[in-house]
């Protein structure tokens, strides 16, 4: 890249396009609860969180637009990302602007493409405060299917290699949890596998009760 000076802006979410010719990245940190982007250099015009694409061999970067969490489709034809809590799509190799693909309640995250369908299906998480759903958007049918939605916090979807099923973690919502105290035990979290064609899911594992029953994040691309 050809940025000059110390602006204090983070560069994150780097990934190669499937053909290895381009790199997508996010410049700018996430907003706080008031929607303010960090601006440590005190630019009068403020700061933004933007998605950019730059040739892997170097050169001029292309601005995709405001957003975060960009993910290339397996065939490289589409770039999915999150803007304003919604899922947006940029068709690569064209000058067409990015578009919002569909509308959901809550805020979208954890975007991941079906590895067996090119740019045909996109899994995501719809976070709604005290609960969340794992959904799949089908581009050919233009519809959303939620995988056995309930009152729990479903998160971290992961596709099977053949693209026919989707695994995810289910954490139960527990009220009256204090933010700054240890949570070593509670309602056990579990692992579920959903059938994409039917939209149904079954539990295949559950944590033991007692210490270790509460899910803890680790440093990994996929929990």
C-alpha positions as CSV (number, residue, x, y, z in Angstrom):
1,X,0.0,0.0,0.0
2,X,1.0,3.6,-0.4
3,X,-0.2,5.2,2.8
4,X,1.9,8.1,4.1
5,X,2.4,9.2,7.7
6,X,1.2,7.7,10.9
7,X,-2.6,7.9,10.9
8,X,-3.1,5.3,13.6
9,X,-5.6,3.4,11.5
10,X,-5.6,-0.3,11.9
11,X,-5.3,-2.7,8.9
12,X,-7.1,-6.0,9.5
13,X,-9.0,-8.9,7.9
14,X,-6.4,-9.6,5.2
15,X,-7.1,-12.4,2.8
16,X,-6.2,-13.5,-0.7
17,X,-8.7,-13.8,-3.5
18,X,-9.1,-17.4,-4.6
19,X,-6.8,-16.9,-7.7
20,X,-4.2,-15.3,-5.5
21,X,-4.0,-12.1,-7.5
22,X,-5.6,-9.7,-5.1
23,X,-5.7,-9.0,-1.4
24,X,-8.7,-7.7,0.4
25,X,-8.3,-5.8,3.7
26,X,-10.1,-3.5,6.1
27,X,-8.6,-0.1,7.0
28,X,-10.0,1.6,10.1
29,X,-11.1,0.2,13.5
30,X,-14.6,-0.7,14.5
31,X,-17.0,1.9,15.8
32,X,-17.8,2.2,19.5
33,X,-21.3,2.0,20.9
34,X,-22.0,5.6,19.7
35,X,-21.0,4.7,16.1
36,X,-17.7,6.7,16.3
37,X,-14.7,5.4,14.4
38,X,-11.3,5.8,16.3
39,X,-9.5,8.9,14.9
40,X,-6.2,9.0,16.8
41,X,-4.6,11.4,14.3
42,X,-7.5,13.9,14.9
43,X,-8.3,14.3,11.2
44,X,-10.9,17.1,10.9
45,X,-12.9,15.0,8.4
46,X,-13.0,12.1,10.8
47,X,-12.1,8.5,10.1
48,X,-13.8,5.6,8.4
49,X,-13.8,1.8,8.4
50,X,-13.4,0.8,4.8
51,X,-12.8,-2.3,2.7
52,X,-10.1,-2.1,0.0
53,X,-8.7,-4.5,-2.6
54,X,-5.0,-4.2,-3.7
55,X,-3.1,-6.3,-6.3
56,X,-0.9,-8.9,-4.5
57,X,2.0,-7.8,-6.7
58,X,1.6,-4.2,-5.5
59,X,-0.2,-1.2,-7.1
60,X,-3.1,1.0,-6.6
61,X,-5.7,-0.1,-4.1
62,X,-9.4,0.0,-5.0
63,X,-12.0,1.1,-2.5
64,X,-15.0,-1.2,-2.1
65,X,-16.7,1.0,0.4
66,X,-17.5,1.3,4.1
67,X,-17.7,-2.1,5.9
68,X,-16.0,-4.9,7.7
69,X,-15.5,-8.7,7.6
70,X,-14.9,-9.2,3.9
71,X,-15.0,-12.8,2.6
72,X,-14.4,-13.9,-1.0
73,X,-16.7,-16.6,-2.5
74,X,-14.9,-19.8,-3.4
75,X,-15.1,-19.0,-7.1
76,X,-13.9,-15.4,-6.5
77,X,-16.9,-13.9,-8.3
78,X,-18.3,-12.2,-5.2
79,X,-17.1,-10.5,-2.1
80,X,-19.5,-10.5,0.9
81,X,-19.1,-8.1,3.8
82,X,-21.0,-6.4,6.6
83,X,-22.1,-2.8,6.6
84,X,-24.5,-1.4,9.1
85,X,-25.3,-4.8,10.5
86,X,-26.5,-6.1,7.0
87,X,-24.9,-8.3,4.4
88,X,-23.6,-6.6,1.3
89,X,-22.2,-8.1,-1.9
90,X,-19.6,-6.7,-4.4
91,X,-19.3,-8.5,-7.7
92,X,-15.6,-8.7,-8.4
93,X,-14.2,-7.8,-11.8
94,X,-16.9,-5.2,-12.5
95,X,-17.4,-1.5,-11.8
96,X,-20.9,-2.2,-10.4
97,X,-21.2,-0.7,-6.8
98,X,-21.7,-3.0,-3.8
99,X,-25.4,-3.8,-3.0
100,X,-27.2,-4.9,0.1
101,X,-28.2,-8.5,-0.6
102,X,-30.9,-9.0,1.9
103,X,-32.4,-7.5,5.1
104,X,-32.4,-9.2,8.5
105,X,-33.2,-8.2,12.1
106,X,-30.3,-7.7,14.4
107,X,-26.8,-7.6,13.2
108,X,-25.1,-10.0,10.8
109,X,-21.7,-11.6,11.3
110,X,-19.5,-14.7,10.8
111,X,-20.0,-14.8,7.1
112,X,-18.9,-18.0,5.4
113,X,-19.5,-19.4,1.9
114,X,-20.6,-22.9,1.0
115,X,-17.3,-24.4,-0.3
116,X,-19.0,-26.7,-2.7
117,X,-21.3,-24.1,-4.5
118,X,-19.0,-21.4,-5.8
119,X,-21.0,-18.3,-5.0
120,X,-24.3,-20.1,-4.4
121,X,-24.9,-20.1,-0.6
122,X,-23.7,-17.9,2.2
123,X,-24.0,-18.7,5.9
124,X,-24.2,-16.0,8.5
125,X,-25.2,-15.3,12.1
126,X,-28.0,-13.0,12.9
127,X,-27.3,-11.6,16.4
128,X,-30.3,-10.2,18.3
129,X,-29.1,-9.3,21.7
130,X,-30.0,-12.2,24.1
131,X,-30.2,-14.7,21.2
132,X,-28.9,-15.3,17.8
133,X,-29.7,-17.5,14.7
134,X,-27.5,-19.3,12.1
135,X,-28.9,-18.6,8.7
136,X,-28.1,-19.6,5.1
137,X,-28.9,-17.3,2.1
138,X,-29.4,-19.1,-1.2
139,X,-28.6,-16.8,-4.2
140,X,-30.5,-18.8,-6.8
141,X,-33.7,-19.0,-4.7
142,X,-33.2,-15.6,-3.1
143,X,-34.3,-16.9,0.3
144,X,-33.1,-17.3,3.9
145,X,-33.3,-20.5,5.9
146,X,-32.6,-20.4,9.6
147,X,-31.1,-23.6,11.1
148,X,-33.4,-24.8,13.9
149,X,-33.8,-21.3,15.4
150,X,-34.7,-20.9,19.1
151,X,-34.0,-18.8,22.1
152,X,-30.3,-19.7,22.4
153,X,-27.2,-18.0,21.1
154,X,-26.2,-19.9,17.9
155,X,-22.8,-18.9,16.5
156,X,-19.6,-19.9,14.6
157,X,-21.0,-21.8,11.6
158,X,-18.7,-24.1,9.7
159,X,-19.5,-25.9,6.4
160,X,-18.9,-29.6,5.7
161,X,-16.6,-30.1,2.7
162,X,-19.5,-31.3,0.5
163,X,-21.6,-28.3,1.4
164,X,-24.6,-30.3,2.5
165,X,-24.4,-29.7,6.3
166,X,-23.5,-26.9,8.6
167,X,-22.0,-27.2,12.1
168,X,-22.5,-24.5,14.7
169,X,-22.1,-23.9,18.5
170,X,-25.2,-23.3,20.7
171,X,-24.8,-21.3,23.9
172,X,-27.8,-20.9,26.2
173,X,-28.7,-17.3,27.2
174,X,-28.3,-16.8,30.9
175,X,-29.7,-13.7,32.7
176,X,-28.1,-11.8,35.5
177,X,-24.5,-12.6,34.4
178,X,-22.2,-9.8,35.7
179,X,-19.7,-8.6,33.1
180,X,-16.5,-8.5,35.2
181,X,-16.8,-11.8,37.2
182,X,-15.6,-15.3,36.3
183,X,-18.1,-17.6,34.6
184,X,-16.6,-21.0,35.1
185,X,-19.8,-23.0,35.0
186,X,-23.4,-22.6,33.8
187,X,-25.8,-24.1,31.2
188,X,-23.6,-26.4,29.0
189,X,-22.8,-25.3,25.5
190,X,-23.3,-27.8,22.7
191,X,-22.3,-28.6,19.1
192,X,-25.1,-29.0,16.5
193,X,-25.1,-30.1,12.8
194,X,-27.8,-28.8,10.5
195,X,-29.1,-30.3,7.2
196,X,-29.1,-27.4,4.8
197,X,-31.8,-28.9,2.5
198,X,-34.3,-29.3,5.4
199,X,-33.2,-26.5,7.8
200,X,-33.3,-28.9,10.7
201,X,-30.5,-29.6,13.2
202,X,-29.5,-32.1,15.8
203,X,-27.2,-32.0,18.8
204,X,-24.1,-34.2,18.4
205,X,-22.2,-33.2,21.6
206,X,-22.7,-31.3,24.8
207,X,-20.2,-30.1,27.4
208,X,-20.2,-31.7,30.8
209,X,-21.9,-29.9,33.7
210,X,-19.7,-28.0,36.1
211,X,-16.4,-26.3,35.4
212,X,-15.8,-26.1,31.7
213,X,-19.5,-26.0,30.8
214,X,-19.4,-22.4,29.7
215,X,-18.0,-21.7,26.2
216,X,-14.7,-19.6,26.2
217,X,-13.3,-18.0,23.0
218,X,-9.9,-19.0,21.8
219,X,-7.5,-17.2,19.4
220,X,-8.6,-18.8,16.1
221,X,-10.1,-17.9,12.8
222,X,-13.0,-20.3,13.5
223,X,-14.1,-21.2,17.0
